[in-house]
Amino acid sequence: MLRQYLINILDLIRFNKPVGTLLLLWPTLTGLWFASNGTPSLRLVLTFVVCTFLSRSAGCCFNDIVDRKIDGHVKRTLARPLVTGRLSVSKAISTGIALLILSFILIIWLPVKVWMLAVVAVILMITYPFTKRLLKIPQAYLGICFGFGIPMTYEAVQNQIPKACILMWIASSLWTLSYDTIYAMVDRDDDIAIGIESSALFWGSLDLLFVNCCGFMSIIVWALAGFYSGARLVFYLGLIMAGAVMMYLFNIITSRSRSHCLYAFTKNHWIGFIIFISTVANFILY
């Protein structure tokens, strides 16, 4: 019984689908490296890595609680624990709360402003599932939420949010708009049937153009952030590589098929990884 319960909890937090955590992690670590001028302490790195995992896991809990009545009508989410009844709502709530409490314990040593940002991020995270019923482009709301790790790193290291940090936040939000619209394209037919809003539905036949524009605008804004941070050539070479990967993934989704869109979404974290690696190289090679 205990083994099955743990399996259900791991399914709830998408433990076997780490792409969500990676999409959050790479921009956060990129911000941390720039904020600390390439020399973040091991304690800071571990804190943000673990808290990213915990916060994303908590987000999955609350998302599934809110969406439990519609997930059964979406092909991609039919097997989720709350849909099949393998877990109760109360268990999901207690798991989400426990994960958030653990996250706040881990950041208790950081400046108070980091706590305040964390509280705002949690509020955005918990309320995001409702935006799919209220906003035409809920992905914009998600983008703001997913970028919160960046200002948190700057507050943790520099006790300020400079222009470069804001630009990184914008770049991350634009990237989120791009890849989460691709994700929404996977569920397009199901969302129409159940009346859920998404950027893929809002833009209709212009969805590919929107995905491309947001993606490449994010690269441009990352370049601006690098300029204000004093980044060197290797960082911009990394952005060019990230842009090339974007072009490859954008080409894959031109068919708009579920499988191609899902593949492109799950591989999007490579873009963030390349930008992070180029950031690390930016400080190591000079």
N, C-alpha and C positions, 0 to 999 in steps of 0.2 A: 504493500500500500504506500509506504513512504517513498519507494523508488518511483512509482507511477506519479505520485504527487509532485516530486521534484522534476520529473520529465515534463509534466504539465506546466509547471512554473517556468521552466526553461523555454518551452514553446511560447508561453505568454510574453516573455521579454525578448523573443526572437534571438535567443542565444546562438542558434544555428544559422542566423542570417545577420552577420556582423556588418553588412554594408551600411546600414543606418548609422552605426557607431562610427565607422570610418569617415562617412560624409561629414559628420560633426567634428571628428577628431583632427583631421588634417588642417582645416583653417584655424582651429584653436591653437594647435602647436606652431603653425606658421606665425600667428600673432605673438605667441610666447617667445619664439626665437628672435623676432624683430624687437619686441619690447625689452628683452634682456640683452640686446646687442650680441646675440649668438652664444651667450653663456648662462642659460637658465640652470638653476640648481636642480639636482636630482629629485629633491623633495617636491619642488614645484611641478616638474614634469610628471612625476608619479601622481600627484594630486589631481592635475587636470586630466590625465589619461583615465584614471579610475572614476573620477566624477563624471566624465563624459559618458563612460559606459553605464554608470548608475542612472544618470539623468535620462539617457535615451531609453533604458530599460523601463524606468518609471513612466516615461511618456507612452511607451507601448501599452502599459497597463491601463492608463487612463483613456487612451485612444480606443482600446477594445471595449472598455466599459461603456463609453458613450455610443460607440458604433455597433454594439452587440446585436441590435435588432435589424441592422441593415447588412451586416457582414455575411449573413446567411444567404443573401441575394446576389453576392458578388463572387464570381468564380474563383478569384485569387484568394479569398478569405474564408472559404467554406469550412476549412478544417481548424479554424482558430478555437482555442479551448473554451471560450465563453459561448461560442456558437454551438459547439457540439455538446456542451454541458459537462465537459471534463473538469471544469473549474467553476466555482460559484462567483457571483459578483463580489460578495463580501471578501472572499479570498484574494481576488484581484485588487480590491481597494486596499486591503491590509498590506499586500505585497508592494504596491505603489508607494504607500506612505512610508513603509520601512526603508525602501530604497532612497527616498528623498531625505529621510532623517539621517541615514548613513552618509549621504552626500554632504549635508550641512555639517555633520561632525567632522568630516575630512577637511572642510575649508574653514573651520573655526579659527585656525591660526592666521588666516589671511586678513587684510584690512577690512574694516566695517563696510566700506563701499562695495567690496566684492560680494559681501553677504546681501547687500541691498540689490545689486544687479542679479544675484542668484534668485532672489525672491521674485523679481519681475520676470525673469526667464521661466520660472516654474509656473507663474500665473499664465503667461503666454502659452506654455506647453499644455497646461490643463484645459485651457479654453480653446485651443486650436481645433479640436474635433467639431466644436459647435459652429465654427466659421464655414464649414462645408455645407451648412444649411442656411447660412446668412449672407455670405459674401460671394460675388461672382468669381473672384480670383483668390481663393483661400491660400493658395501657394505663396502669395505676397506676405501674408501674415506669418506663414511658416518660415519664410526666408529671414524675416526679422528675428524670429525666435532662434533659428539655427545658428545665427551669427553672433549670439550673445557671448559665446566663449571668448571672442576676440577682445571686446572691451574689458572683460573680466581679467584677462591676462595682463593687460596694460595697467589696470588698477592695482593688480597684485604686485607688479614690478615697479611701476613708475608713479603710482598714485595719481594718475591723470589719464585723460583720453584725448590724445593729440589728433591732429588732422590725419596723419597716416593711419591711425587706428580706425577712424570713421570711414576712410576710404576702403580699408580692408573689410570692414563690416558691410559696406555697400556692395563690394565685389562678391563677398560670400553670399549675400542675399540674392544678388542677380544670378549667381550660379545655382542656388537652390531653386529659384524660379524656373531655370532652364531644366534641370534634371527632374524636378518634381512634376513639371508639365509632361515630360516623357513618361513618368510613372502614371500620371493621370490618363494618358493615352491608352494604357493597358486596360483600364476599367471603363473606357468611354461608353460602351454599350450598356454596361450594368448601371453606370451612374445616370444615364438618361432614363432608364427604366424605373429607378427608385427615387429620382428627383434630387440627386446630390450635385452640387456645383463644383466646377473645377476650371482651371485655366484652359485645359484642352477643349472643353465644351464652349467656353466663352469665346475663344478665338476661332473655333470652327475650322474652316479650310486654311486659315492663316496660322494654325498651330505650329507648323514647322518653321515658319518665318519667325514667330515669337520665340521659339526655343533657340534658334540660331542667334537672334539678336541679343537675347539675355546672356547666352553663353559667351559670345565674343565681347560684349560690353563688360562682362565680368573680368575678362583678361585685360582689357584696356584699363579698367579701374585698378586692378592689381598692379599694373605697370605704374600708374600714377602714385599708388601707395608706396611702391618701391622707390620711386623718385624722391618722395618726401622723406623716406627712411634712409636715403643715401645708398641704395642697393647698387651692386656692381653688375658687370656684364653677365656673369653666370646666372644671375637671377632672371634676367630678361631672356636668356637662352632657354631657361626652364619654362618660361611663359610661352615661348614659341612652341616648345615640345607639347605643352599642355593644350595649346590651340590646335596642334596637329591631331592629337587624340580626340579632341572635340569634333573636328571635321570628320574623322573616321566614324565616330558614334552617330553623328548627325546623318551621315550617309546611310547608316544601317536602318534608321527609323523612317526613311522616306516611304517605305511600304506601309507604314502605320500598323503592321501586324502586331498582335499581342506579344508573341515570342520575341520579335526583334526589339520592340520597345522595352520589354522587361530586361532583355540582355543589355541594352544600352544603359538603362538605369543602373543595373547592378555593377556595371563597369565604370560608371562615372567617378567612383572614388579614386581611380587612377589619376584623374586630372588634379585632384587635391593633393595626392601623394607626390606627384611630380613637382608641384609648386612648393610643397614643404621641403622636399629633397634639395631643390634649387636654392631655397632659403638657407638651409644648413650649409650647403656648399658655398654660398655667398660669404659666410663668415669664416669658414675653414680655409678657403683657398686664398684669402687676402689677409 
